[in-house]
């Protein structure tokens, strides 16, 4: 029902144009200095895209030797209502079950970086219908199954407390440890 493309100068800030495929309805959004591909929920009700830092912010961060973090814009396509999440590493819609989006965040700036340090960060499960969220801490990897009713994830925490592989039933919220 929708398609989108990014456009703009070779150096500078880009825009995303979102267009309905059956008519001429169009929307425009600023997406920062780097083009990221938008993702649409399976039912075409939501779009999500990582927003890069603006060109001036990215240059200032490089000059100060600091990271520039991506944001996630989650857009309800029925009314163009936006929700934005800061410091996003990764995200995924819940495949055939279109009720959820999983959003993984970047580690905190003071987090240990040595090879033996825990690699897990917060993962928020955001319900697209109720706008309620559920936080899972210390997640390194995650994936929904094809039907979207199960989420598998790996925990890597400081001191190895609670580390393992887990499955969350997205309908009931019951979490089972696999290992």
N, C-alpha and C positions, 0 to 999 in steps of 0.2 A: 504493500500500500504506500510505502514511502521510499525515497532514495535520497542520498546525501553525497555531497562532494566538497572538498576543501579547495580553496583558491586564495591567491594573494601573491605578494612579491617573493622573489628568491630569498631576500634577506629582509626580515620584518615580521609583522604579525599577520596571521592568516585568518580567514573566515570560513565557516562551514555554512553551506546553503542546504537546507532541508526542504524537500519538495514532495508534495502528495502526487502520486503517480496518476491518479484519475482526473485531476483538474490542475489549475495553475496556482494553487495555494503554496506559498513559499515563506520560509522563515530563515533568518540569518543570525548566526552566533559567532562571537569572537572565540578563537580556540588557541591563541598563543602563537609562539614562534615555530612550533613543530607540528606537522600534520599527523594526527592519529586517526585511525579508522573507527568510525562509529559502529556500534553493535545495536541491533534491534532485537527486542524480545520476540519469541516465536509467534505470538499473537498480534504483533505489530502495534501494540499499545504503548510501548516504551522504547526510548532510545537512550543509550549511554555512550559517552565519549570522554576520554581522558583529555583534559585541557592542560596544555603545556604552559610554562611561564611565558609572559610577554617578552618580546625581544630585549627590551631595555632591562627588565628584571633578570633575565638569563645572563646578559652581559655583566651586570653588576655583581651577580652571584659568582660568576667565573673570576672576575677581578678580585673579589674578596675571598676566593678559594672556599666558597660555601656551596652546598647543593641547592639547586632549584627544584622544587617538588611539583609533581603533577597533581591536578585536582580531578575529580570525577563529576561530570554533570549528568544527572539522571533526569530525563525529560519525559513527562506524561504527554503523549502525542494527541490526546483528546482535548486538552485545554492549554498546552504549552507551559504547564507549571513545572518549575525546575527545583531540584534539590541538588546541592553541591556538597561534596565531601573533600576534605583537605588531605594532603600527603598520601596519595593513593599509589600503591605499587601495582596492583592487579585487580581485575574484577571479572565476574562471569554471571550471566543469566542462568536460571535453573532449567534450561532446555525445554522439554515439552510441558513441564509444570511451570507456568508463567507467573507464579506468585512471588518468586524470590530473585534477588540479586545478591551475590556474595562479593564483598569489597575487602581486599587485603590492603593494609596500610604499611607504610615505610617504617623502619625501626626508628626509635627515638635517637636524637643526635648524640646523646651521651652513652648509647648502648656499646658494650664491648665489641671489638672487631677482631679479636684474635681468632685463630683457626678453630680452637676448641670451644669458643663461646656459643651460646644458644643462638639459633638463627630464626626462631619463631617471632611473629609479630601478630598484632590484633587482626582478627577477621570479623567483620560485621555482616550478619545475615539480615538484609533489609526486606521486609515484606512490602511488596509494591501495592497491595490492596489496602492494607491497614496503616502503612507508614510507620510501623513499629519495627524495632531492631533488636537483635540478639547478638551479644558479643562472645566470641571464642578467642581466648588468649593463646599466644605462643604458637600459632599455626605457621608451618613452613610451606606446605603444599595442600591444595584442595581441588576437588572435582565433583561435579554433579553427575549422576548416572544419566542415561539417555532420557528416561521418563521424568527426571527431575524430582523424584520423590525421595531420593537418598543423596546425602552429601558425605563423601569420604574425605578425611583430612588427617594430617600428620602433625603431632605436637612435638616441638623441640624447645623445652624450657630450661631456664637456669638451674643448675644442679640436677638436671634430668628428672625433676619432680613432675610426674604426670605424663612423661613422654610416652608416645605410642601412636598407634593407628586406630582411628575411630570412625564410626558410621553414625550419622544423625538422620533419623527419620524426619523428614520435613513436615509431615502431616501431624505427627504426635509430639515431636520434639524430644523423643527418647534417643539417648546416645548410648551406643554399645561399643565396648573396646574390642578390637580385633587382635591387637598385640600390644 
